[in-house]
Amino acid sequence: MFVADGRAEVNPAVHGVDQELIYAAERVIRKYSADPNHTVAAAARARDGRIITGMNVTHFNGGPCAELVVIGAAAGQGAYDLDTIVAVGDRDRGVMPPCGRCRQTLIDYFPSIKVIIRTGTGFQAIPISELLPNSYVWADHQASTE
């Protein structure tokens, strides 16, 4: 999605979604995925307009996905209300949907967040609840502190 001089080109398949967010994740993965321990980048937009980025950490013990790194980075920057998130794979894999663990975490922390995914006709930002229908609601099963 970049032209020779590094500027983002307009992609009609991305019309109607947060293109700047996709480009931010693409820039991170292209710039920092020099080793096999960092293969996916994510970017999220906070409700105040800030974009927070992060990369996954591959390790034999599992390691966090890029979306989870973004959640932590956002909290570290005081951005507790994320509106939209996208993940992009290295080696030109493009926009990727979140894994099951990330879907559950996203719905628990940000039940109204939208996730940019690739569809048969381009890209679409859909509510996390559509990616994880009939989900377990973590907060409903926590002991009351009252």
N, C-alpha and C positions, 0 to 999 in steps of 0.2 A: 503494500500500500504506500510505498514511498517512491518518489521520483529520484533521479540520479543525484540531485543536490541535497537530498535528505528531507525535503519538505513533503508533508503528507499530501497525497493526491486524493481527490474526491472520489469516493467509491459509491456508485448508485445503489449497490446491494446493502449499504449501511444506512440508507436514508431512514430517518425517523428514530434512530438510536443515537446515543452519545458517542459520536465518532471520536471526539477528543479523548475519551476514556480508552477506546480501543487503541488509538495511536500511542497513548501513554504506556500501555502495557507492551505494545510492539517495540517501542523504543527501548524499554528496559530489557526485554528478552534479547533483542539484537545486540545491545551494548554489553550486557553482563553475563550471557550464557556461555562463557568460554570453557566451562568444564561440565562433566556429567552430573554434578551435584546440584545444579540449578538449571532446570529444564522447562519451567513454567513461570511466567510472570503474571501478576494480577494488578488491576487498578480499580479503585473504588472512588466514587464521588460522594463526599460528605454533603449534607444538606446546605452547608454554608458555601458550597462551591469548590472547596479544596479537592484536589486529587491526591490520593495516597496510593503509593505503589509498593510492591514487594515481590519476592521470588520464593519459590519452594526451596526446601532444604532436604535433599535426598540423603538418607543415612541408613545403615543396616537396621537401626532400631525404628525405622519408619520415617520420622521427621515430618514437619508440617507442610501442608500444601500451601501454594501461593496465596490462596484466599484467606487462610488462617493467619499467615504472616501479615497480610494487609489489615486484618482486624486488630492484631496486636499493635502494629505501627500506627493505626488510626487512634487507638486508645492512648498511645504514647504521645500523640500530638493533640490530645483533647478533642478528637472528633468521635463522638459517641453515637452519632446518628448518620449512618450511611444510607444513601438513596439507591445507588446502582453499582454493580460490580461486573467485571469481565476478566477472564483468564485467557492467556495466549501461550501456545506451546512453541518451543524452539524448533529449529530446522524447518521453518515455514509451515508448521502444523496449523497455525491460525487460531481462531477463537475456539475455545473448548468449553464444554459444560462442566460444572463442578461435580466432583465425585459425591458419593452418598454421605460420607462424613462431613464434607463441607456444606452440603445441602442442609443437613440437620443443624449444624452450627449456625449457618446463616439464618435459618428460620427461627432458631431460639434467640439469637441476639437481635436480629433485624427482621421481624415478621412481615414488614411491608417492602423489603428491598426488592429491586428488580435485578434480574440477571440477564446479561446479553449473551445470547446463544446463536449458533448458526442454524438456519433452517434450510429447507429445500429451495427457498426463493431469496435467500440473503440472510440478514441478521434481524433479530427481534429482541427487544427487552421485555421479559415476562416476569411476573411476580414469582418469587421463590415458592409460594404455595402451589403454583402449577407444576413445578418441578418435583415437589414432594407432597402429593395430595394425601389427605388423611394422615397427616404426620403426628408423631409422638410430640407432645408439647411438654418440654422439660419443666417449665415453670409450674405446670399443673401438678407435678409430682414431687415438689419440694416441700419439706416440712415448714409449717408456718412459724414465723419468728414472734408472733404475738403471744 
